[in-house]
Amino acid sequence: MDAFERLAPVVRAEDGCLQYDLHRVVGDPDRFVLVELWASREALAAHDVTPHMVAADAAGPAFRAGPAQVLELEVEPVA
């Protein structure tokens, strides 16, 4: 949580970042869901290669029990 709290403001300031929020899974205090929303696939691709994300990914094994499960969701515009 501390690492996320330091990283989140930097990510939220990136061009194209619309949402970047971490949530605990109810009933499982060691499991989290990270919700990210990006303006475009290009913005997400640029995010993935920023120095702060490269460093965060390198540090990931220190606090993750295993690889992250990534689910891509399609967002429909609200009429």
Biopython code that builds the backbone (N, CA, C, O; Angstrom):
import numpy as np
from Bio.PDB.StructureBuilder import StructureBuilder

atoms = [
    (1, "MET", "N", (0.827, -1.191, 0.000)),
    (1, "MET", "CA", (0.000, 0.000, 0.000)),
    (1, "MET", "C", (0.871, 1.253, 0.000)),
    (1, "MET", "O", (0.556, 2.223, -0.690)),
    (2, "ASP", "N", (1.950, 1.244, 0.758)),
    (2, "ASP", "CA", (2.823, 2.416, 0.807)),
    (2, "ASP", "C", (3.430, 2.703, -0.563)),
    (2, "ASP", "O", (3.495, 3.855, -0.994)),
    (3, "ALA", "N", (3.872, 1.653, -1.240)),
    (3, "ALA", "CA", (4.453, 1.831, -2.576)),
    (3, "ALA", "C", (3.420, 2.397, -3.538)),
    (3, "ALA", "O", (3.734, 3.274, -4.342)),
    (4, "PHE", "N", (2.190, 1.901, -3.459)),
    (4, "PHE", "CA", (1.139, 2.412, -4.339)),
    (4, "PHE", "C", (0.850, 3.881, -4.039)),
    (4, "PHE", "O", (0.682, 4.681, -4.960)),
    (5, "GLU", "N", (0.792, 4.236, -2.771)),
    (5, "GLU", "CA", (0.504, 5.622, -2.391)),
    (5, "GLU", "C", (1.563, 6.594, -2.913)),
    (5, "GLU", "O", (1.257, 7.748, -3.216)),
    (6, "ARG", "N", (2.798, 6.129, -3.017)),
    (6, "ARG", "CA", (3.856, 6.976, -3.584)),
    (6, "ARG", "C", (3.767, 7.038, -5.106)),
    (6, "ARG", "O", (4.032, 8.079, -5.706)),
    (7, "LEU", "N", (3.397, 5.934, -5.721)),
    (7, "LEU", "CA", (3.353, 5.837, -7.180)),
    (7, "LEU", "C", (2.106, 6.481, -7.785)),
    (7, "LEU", "O", (2.186, 7.099, -8.846)),
    (8, "ALA", "N", (0.976, 6.347, -7.134)),
    (8, "ALA", "CA", (-0.305, 6.769, -7.700)),
    (8, "ALA", "C", (-0.338, 8.221, -8.179)),
    (8, "ALA", "O", (-0.798, 8.457, -9.296)),
    (9, "PRO", "N", (0.118, 9.204, -7.407)),
    (9, "PRO", "CA", (0.044, 10.587, -7.890)),
    (9, "PRO", "C", (0.864, 10.823, -9.164)),
    (9, "PRO", "O", (0.482, 11.623, -10.019)),
    (10, "VAL", "N", (1.987, 10.123, -9.278)),
    (10, "VAL", "CA", (2.835, 10.260, -10.463)),
    (10, "VAL", "C", (2.109, 9.691, -11.677)),
    (10, "VAL", "O", (2.108, 10.299, -12.748)),
    (11, "VAL", "N", (1.492, 8.527, -11.509)),
    (11, "VAL", "CA", (0.760, 7.902, -12.611)),
    (11, "VAL", "C", (-0.455, 8.742, -12.981)),
    (11, "VAL", "O", (-0.720, 8.961, -14.163)),
    (12, "ARG", "N", (-1.190, 9.209, -11.988)),
    (12, "ARG", "CA", (-2.389, 10.005, -12.269)),
    (12, "ARG", "C", (-2.066, 11.297, -13.008)),
    (12, "ARG", "O", (-2.937, 11.855, -13.676)),
    (13, "ALA", "N", (-0.837, 11.782, -12.903)),
    (13, "ALA", "CA", (-0.420, 13.004, -13.595)),
    (13, "ALA", "C", (-0.010, 12.746, -15.047)),
    (13, "ALA", "O", (0.215, 13.694, -15.800)),
    (14, "GLU", "N", (0.089, 11.487, -15.444)),
    (14, "GLU", "CA", (0.486, 11.168, -16.814)),
    (14, "GLU", "C", (-0.617, 11.565, -17.795)),
    (14, "GLU", "O", (-1.806, 11.508, -17.480)),
    (15, "ASP", "N", (-0.186, 11.973, -19.004)),
    (15, "ASP", "CA", (-1.147, 12.259, -20.067)),
    (15, "ASP", "C", (-1.951, 11.008, -20.371)),
    (15, "ASP", "O", (-1.382, 9.937, -20.581)),
    (16, "GLY", "N", (-3.252, 11.136, -20.395)),
    (16, "GLY", "CA", (-4.114, 10.025, -20.762)),
    (16, "GLY", "C", (-4.595, 9.170, -19.607)),
    (16, "GLY", "O", (-5.430, 8.291, -19.816)),
    (17, "CYS", "N", (-4.103, 9.392, -18.390)),
    (17, "CYS", "CA", (-4.570, 8.618, -17.240)),
    (17, "CYS", "C", (-5.896, 9.205, -16.764)),
    (17, "CYS", "O", (-5.959, 10.363, -16.349)),
    (18, "LEU", "N", (-6.934, 8.410, -16.826)),
    (18, "LEU", "CA", (-8.265, 8.834, -16.387)),
    (18, "LEU", "C", (-8.612, 8.274, -15.004)),
    (18, "LEU", "O", (-9.402, 8.866, -14.268)),
    (19, "GLN", "N", (-8.017, 7.131, -14.661)),
    (19, "GLN", "CA", (-8.259, 6.528, -13.355)),
    (19, "GLN", "C", (-7.116, 5.581, -13.030)),
    (19, "GLN", "O", (-6.614, 4.869, -13.900)),
    (20, "TYR", "N", (-6.709, 5.582, -11.750)),
    (20, "TYR", "CA", (-5.664, 4.690, -11.270)),
    (20, "TYR", "C", (-5.898, 4.517, -9.776)),
    (20, "TYR", "O", (-5.402, 5.302, -8.969)),
    (21, "ASP", "N", (-6.664, 3.478, -9.408)),
    (21, "ASP", "CA", (-7.102, 3.291, -8.028)),
    (21, "ASP", "C", (-6.911, 1.845, -7.592)),
    (21, "ASP", "O", (-7.204, 0.914, -8.342)),
    (22, "LEU", "N", (-6.417, 1.668, -6.371)),
    (22, "LEU", "CA", (-6.207, 0.347, -5.789)),
    (22, "LEU", "C", (-7.282, 0.081, -4.749)),
    (22, "LEU", "O", (-7.581, 0.948, -3.928)),
    (23, "HIS", "N", (-7.871, -1.124, -4.778)),
    (23, "HIS", "CA", (-8.933, -1.506, -3.845)),
    (23, "HIS", "C", (-8.601, -2.858, -3.232)),
    (23, "HIS", "O", (-8.112, -3.753, -3.922)),
    (24, "ARG", "N", (-8.866, -3.009, -1.937)),
    (24, "ARG", "CA", (-8.732, -4.317, -1.273)),
    (24, "ARG", "C", (-9.929, -5.193, -1.651)),
    (24, "ARG", "O", (-11.043, -4.702, -1.833)),
    (25, "VAL", "N", (-9.677, -6.484, -1.762)),
    (25, "VAL", "CA", (-10.745, -7.447, -2.001)),
    (25, "VAL", "C", (-11.398, -7.752, -0.650)),
    (25, "VAL", "O", (-10.711, -8.111, 0.307)),
    (26, "VAL", "N", (-12.703, -7.611, -0.574)),
    (26, "VAL", "CA", (-13.439, -7.863, 0.666)),
    (26, "VAL", "C", (-13.218, -9.316, 1.086)),
    (26, "VAL", "O", (-13.375, -10.238, 0.286)),
    (27, "GLY", "N", (-12.854, -9.500, 2.349)),
    (27, "GLY", "CA", (-12.656, -10.834, 2.884)),
    (27, "GLY", "C", (-11.277, -11.407, 2.639)),
    (27, "GLY", "O", (-10.985, -12.514, 3.092)),
    (28, "ASP", "N", (-10.416, -10.684, 1.933)),
    (28, "ASP", "CA", (-9.063, -11.169, 1.657)),
    (28, "ASP", "C", (-8.103, -9.982, 1.747)),
    (28, "ASP", "O", (-7.827, -9.336, 0.736)),
    (29, "PRO", "N", (-7.595, -9.690, 2.937)),
    (29, "PRO", "CA", (-6.785, -8.488, 3.144)),
    (29, "PRO", "C", (-5.453, -8.473, 2.388)),
    (29, "PRO", "O", (-4.792, -7.436, 2.318)),
    (30, "ASP", "N", (-5.060, -9.613, 1.826)),
    (30, "ASP", "CA", (-3.802, -9.680, 1.083)),
    (30, "ASP", "C", (-4.009, -9.645, -0.428)),
    (30, "ASP", "O", (-3.070, -9.873, -1.191)),
    (31, "ARG", "N", (-5.238, -9.360, -0.862)),
    (31, "ARG", "CA", (-5.542, -9.348, -2.299)),
    (31, "ARG", "C", (-6.107, -7.989, -2.677)),
    (31, "ARG", "O", (-6.908, -7.402, -1.949)),
    (32, "PHE", "N", (-5.666, -7.501, -3.842)),
    (32, "PHE", "CA", (-6.047, -6.168, -4.292)),
    (32, "PHE", "C", (-6.463, -6.194, -5.757)),
    (32, "PHE", "O", (-6.096, -7.090, -6.516)),
    (33, "VAL", "N", (-7.242, -5.182, -6.127)),
    (33, "VAL", "CA", (-7.608, -4.966, -7.523)),
    (33, "VAL", "C", (-7.184, -3.547, -7.871)),
    (33, "VAL", "O", (-7.551, -2.595, -7.183)),
    (34, "LEU", "N", (-6.411, -3.412, -8.938)),
    (34, "LEU", "CA", (-5.996, -2.107, -9.435)),
    (34, "LEU", "C", (-6.853, -1.785, -10.649)),
    (34, "LEU", "O", (-6.844, -2.522, -11.635)),
    (35, "VAL", "N", (-7.586, -0.694, -10.578)),
    (35, "VAL", "CA", (-8.441, -0.264, -11.688)),
    (35, "VAL", "C", (-7.731, 0.885, -12.390)),
    (35, "VAL", "O", (-7.455, 1.926, -11.793)),
    (36, "GLU", "N", (-7.442, 0.673, -13.673)),
    (36, "GLU", "CA", (-6.803, 1.693, -14.494)),
    (36, "GLU", "C", (-7.709, 2.009, -15.667)),
    (36, "GLU", "O", (-8.292, 1.107, -16.270)),
    (37, "LEU", "N", (-7.828, 3.277, -15.988)),
    (37, "LEU", "CA", (-8.584, 3.701, -17.165)),
    (37, "LEU", "C", (-7.719, 4.703, -17.909)),
    (37, "LEU", "O", (-7.271, 5.699, -17.342)),
    (38, "TRP", "N", (-7.492, 4.427, -19.183)),
    (38, "TRP", "CA", (-6.618, 5.256, -20.010)),
    (38, "TRP", "C", (-7.390, 5.792, -21.196)),
    (38, "TRP", "O", (-8.304, 5.137, -21.696)),
    (39, "ALA", "N", (-7.027, 6.975, -21.645)),
    (39, "ALA", "CA", (-7.714, 7.635, -22.754)),
    (39, "ALA", "C", (-7.535, 6.875, -24.068)),
    (39, "ALA", "O", (-8.376, 6.962, -24.963)),
    (40, "SER", "N", (-6.437, 6.133, -24.177)),
    (40, "SER", "CA", (-6.177, 5.387, -25.415)),
    (40, "SER", "C", (-5.173, 4.275, -25.130)),
    (40, "SER", "O", (-4.502, 4.272, -24.098)),
    (41, "ARG", "N", (-5.085, 3.341, -26.057)),
    (41, "ARG", "CA", (-4.074, 2.281, -25.945)),
    (41, "ARG", "C", (-2.667, 2.881, -26.023)),
    (41, "ARG", "O", (-1.732, 2.376, -25.402)),
    (42, "GLU", "N", (-2.530, 3.959, -26.791)),
    (42, "GLU", "CA", (-1.235, 4.623, -26.910)),
    (42, "GLU", "C", (-0.799, 5.235, -25.574)),
    (42, "GLU", "O", (0.375, 5.171, -25.210)),
    (43, "ALA", "N", (-1.751, 5.826, -24.850)),
    (43, "ALA", "CA", (-1.439, 6.390, -23.532)),
    (43, "ALA", "C", (-1.015, 5.287, -22.566)),
    (43, "ALA", "O", (-0.081, 5.474, -21.786)),
    (44, "LEU", "N", (-1.690, 4.148, -22.611)),
    (44, "LEU", "CA", (-1.319, 3.017, -21.756)),
    (44, "LEU", "C", (0.064, 2.496, -22.126)),
    (44, "LEU", "O", (0.871, 2.195, -21.247)),
    (45, "ALA", "N", (0.341, 2.389, -23.431)),
    (45, "ALA", "CA", (1.655, 1.910, -23.878)),
    (45, "ALA", "C", (2.760, 2.855, -23.410)),
    (45, "ALA", "O", (3.827, 2.403, -22.995)),
    (46, "ALA", "N", (2.512, 4.161, -23.474)),
    (46, "ALA", "CA", (3.499, 5.139, -23.009)),
    (46, "ALA", "C", (3.700, 5.010, -21.495)),
    (46, "ALA", "O", (4.823, 5.121, -21.004)),
    (47, "HIS", "N", (2.622, 4.780, -20.768)),
    (47, "HIS", "CA", (2.680, 4.590, -19.320)),
    (47, "HIS", "C", (3.578, 3.408, -18.955)),
    (47, "HIS", "O", (4.381, 3.489, -18.026)),
    (48, "ASP", "N", (3.432, 2.322, -19.689)),
    (48, "ASP", "CA", (4.171, 1.097, -19.375)),
    (48, "ASP", "C", (5.686, 1.254, -19.454)),
    (48, "ASP", "O", (6.412, 0.474, -18.837)),
    (49, "VAL", "N", (6.179, 2.242, -20.196)),
    (49, "VAL", "CA", (7.631, 2.401, -20.363)),
    (49, "VAL", "C", (8.187, 3.634, -19.643)),
    (49, "VAL", "O", (9.346, 3.998, -19.844)),
    (50, "THR", "N", (7.371, 4.274, -18.810)),
    (50, "THR", "CA", (7.884, 5.397, -18.028)),
    (50, "THR", "C", (8.894, 4.877, -17.002)),
    (50, "THR", "O", (8.791, 3.738, -16.548)),
    (51, "PRO", "N", (9.859, 5.706, -16.642)),
    (51, "PRO", "CA", (10.860, 5.247, -15.658)),
    (51, "PRO", "C", (10.240, 4.785, -14.336)),
    (51, "PRO", "O", (10.712, 3.816, -13.741)),
    (52, "HIS", "N", (9.187, 5.469, -13.871)),
    (52, "HIS", "CA", (8.582, 5.067, -12.595)),
    (52, "HIS", "C", (7.870, 3.721, -12.692)),
    (52, "HIS", "O", (7.827, 2.981, -11.709)),
    (53, "MET", "N", (7.313, 3.387, -13.852)),
    (53, "MET", "CA", (6.669, 2.076, -13.985)),
    (53, "MET", "C", (7.691, 0.962, -14.192)),
    (53, "MET", "O", (7.510, -0.149, -13.694)),
    (54, "VAL", "N", (8.756, 1.254, -14.919)),
    (54, "VAL", "CA", (9.825, 0.258, -15.077)),
    (54, "VAL", "C", (10.390, -0.086, -13.694)),
    (54, "VAL", "O", (10.622, -1.256, -13.386)),
    (55, "ALA", "N", (10.610, 0.938, -12.865)),
    (55, "ALA", "CA", (11.119, 0.703, -11.501)),
    (55, "ALA", "C", (10.096, -0.049, -10.657)),
    (55, "ALA", "O", (10.462, -0.956, -9.909)),
    (56, "ALA", "N", (8.818, 0.313, -10.766)),
    (56, "ALA", "CA", (7.769, -0.362, -9.992)),
    (56, "ALA", "C", (7.652, -1.829, -10.403)),
    (56, "ALA", "O", (7.484, -2.704, -9.554)),
    (57, "ASP", "N", (7.739, -2.093, -11.695)),
    (57, "ASP", "CA", (7.668, -3.481, -12.162)),
    (57, "ASP", "C", (8.852, -4.294, -11.657)),
    (57, "ASP", "O", (8.704, -5.466, -11.312)),
    (58, "ALA", "N", (10.027, -3.673, -11.613)),
    (58, "ALA", "CA", (11.211, -4.378, -11.117)),
    (58, "ALA", "C", (11.078, -4.697, -9.638)),
    (58, "ALA", "O", (11.586, -5.720, -9.179)),
    (59, "ALA", "N", (10.399, -3.833, -8.882)),
    (59, "ALA", "CA", (10.220, -4.048, -7.441)),
    (59, "ALA", "C", (9.050, -4.980, -7.138)),
    (59, "ALA", "O", (8.921, -5.450, -6.007)),
    (60, "GLY", "N", (8.207, -5.253, -8.111)),
    (60, "GLY", "CA", (7.007, -6.059, -7.911)),
    (60, "GLY", "C", (7.201, -7.372, -7.185)),
    (60, "GLY", "O", (6.420, -7.676, -6.284)),
    (61, "PRO", "N", (8.209, -8.172, -7.533)),
    (61, "PRO", "CA", (8.373, -9.460, -6.847)),
    (61, "PRO", "C", (8.569, -9.338, -5.336)),
    (61, "PRO", "O", (8.337, -10.305, -4.610)),
    (62, "ALA", "N", (8.989, -8.181, -4.852)),
    (62, "ALA", "CA", (9.202, -8.013, -3.418)),
    (62, "ALA", "C", (7.893, -7.961, -2.646)),
    (62, "ALA", "O", (7.874, -8.248, -1.449)),
    (63, "PHE", "N", (6.801, -7.602, -3.309)),
    (63, "PHE", "CA", (5.535, -7.502, -2.582)),
    (63, "PHE", "C", (4.385, -8.260, -3.228)),
    (63, "PHE", "O", (3.270, -8.233, -2.707)),
    (64, "ARG", "N", (4.619, -8.926, -4.329)),
    (64, "ARG", "CA", (3.578, -9.740, -4.968)),
    (64, "ARG", "C", (3.830, -11.218, -4.699)),
    (64, "ARG", "O", (4.968, -11.687, -4.734)),
    (65, "ALA", "N", (2.747, -11.941, -4.430)),
    (65, "ALA", "CA", (2.867, -13.387, -4.219)),
    (65, "ALA", "C", (3.034, -14.123, -5.548)),
    (65, "ALA", "O", (3.547, -15.242, -5.577)),
    (66, "GLY", "N", (2.606, -13.503, -6.641)),
    (66, "GLY", "CA", (2.689, -14.112, -7.959)),
    (66, "GLY", "C", (2.403, -13.066, -9.008)),
    (66, "GLY", "O", (2.221, -11.891, -8.690)),
    (67, "PRO", "N", (2.363, -13.486, -10.255)),
    (67, "PRO", "CA", (2.105, -12.525, -11.327)),
    (67, "PRO", "C", (0.688, -11.954, -11.237)),
    (67, "PRO", "O", (-0.238, -12.608, -10.757)),
    (68, "ALA", "N", (0.552, -10.737, -11.704)),
    (68, "ALA", "CA", (-0.766, -10.097, -11.706)),
    (68, "ALA", "C", (-1.649, -10.732, -12.777)),
    (68, "ALA", "O", (-1.174, -11.137, -13.838)),
    (69, "GLN", "N", (-2.920, -10.807, -12.481)),
    (69, "GLN", "CA", (-3.895, -11.252, -13.468)),
    (69, "GLN", "C", (-4.478, -9.986, -14.086)),
    (69, "GLN", "O", (-5.035, -9.150, -13.375)),
    (70, "VAL", "N", (-4.356, -9.840, -15.402)),
    (70, "VAL", "CA", (-4.816, -8.634, -16.091)),
    (70, "VAL", "C", (-6.097, -8.945, -16.859)),
    (70, "VAL", "O", (-6.154, -9.887, -17.649)),
    (71, "LEU", "N", (-7.105, -8.145, -16.613)),
    (71, "LEU", "CA", (-8.372, -8.258, -17.337)),
    (71, "LEU", "C", (-8.589, -6.952, -18.083)),
    (71, "LEU", "O", (-8.651, -5.886, -17.471)),
    (72, "GLU", "N", (-8.703, -7.030, -19.403)),
    (72, "GLU", "CA", (-9.017, -5.835, -20.181)),
    (72, "GLU", "C", (-10.524, -5.760, -20.331)),
    (72, "GLU", "O", (-11.167, -6.720, -20.753)),
    (73, "LEU", "N", (-11.078, -4.612, -19.981)),
    (73, "LEU", "CA", (-12.513, -4.413, -20.079)),
    (73, "LEU", "C", (-12.811, -3.371, -21.144)),
    (73, "LEU", "O", (-12.053, -2.420, -21.332)),
    (74, "GLU", "N", (-13.890, -3.559, -21.817)),
    (74, "GLU", "CA", (-14.329, -2.602, -22.820)),
    (74, "GLU", "C", (-15.308, -1.635, -22.139)),
    (74, "GLU", "O", (-16.281, -2.051, -21.510)),
    (75, "VAL", "N", (-15.029, -0.367, -22.280)),
    (75, "VAL", "CA", (-15.871, 0.652, -21.647)),
    (75, "VAL", "C", (-16.762, 1.268, -22.709)),
    (75, "VAL", "O", (-16.288, 1.805, -23.710)),
    (76, "GLU", "N", (-18.050, 1.182, -22.473)),
    (76, "GLU", "CA", (-19.016, 1.769, -23.395)),
    (76, "GLU", "C", (-19.307, 3.190, -22.980)),
    (76, "GLU", "O", (-19.484, 3.454, -21.791)),
    (77, "PRO", "N", (-19.362, 4.116, -23.924)),
    (77, "PRO", "CA", (-19.710, 5.492, -23.571)),
    (77, "PRO", "C", (-21.109, 5.574, -22.975)),
    (77, "PRO", "O", (-22.019, 4.856, -23.390)),
    (78, "VAL", "N", (-21.265, 6.451, -22.005)),
    (78, "VAL", "CA", (-22.570, 6.657, -21.373)),
    (78, "VAL", "C", (-23.342, 7.676, -22.201)),
    (78, "VAL", "O", (-22.834, 8.751, -22.521)),
    (79, "ALA", "N", (-24.565, 7.325, -22.539)),
    (79, "ALA", "CA", (-25.374, 8.230, -23.388)),
    (79, "ALA", "C", (-26.022, 9.307, -22.562)),
    (79, "ALA", "O", (-26.735, 10.154, -23.101)),
]
sb = StructureBuilder()
sb.init_structure("model")
sb.init_model(0)
sb.init_chain("A")
sb.init_seg("    ")
for serial, (resi, resn, name, xyz) in enumerate(atoms, 1):
    if name == "N":
        sb.init_residue(resn, " ", resi, " ")
    sb.init_atom(name, np.array(xyz, "f"), 0.0, 1.0, " ", f" {name:<3s}", serial, name[0])
structure = sb.get_structure()
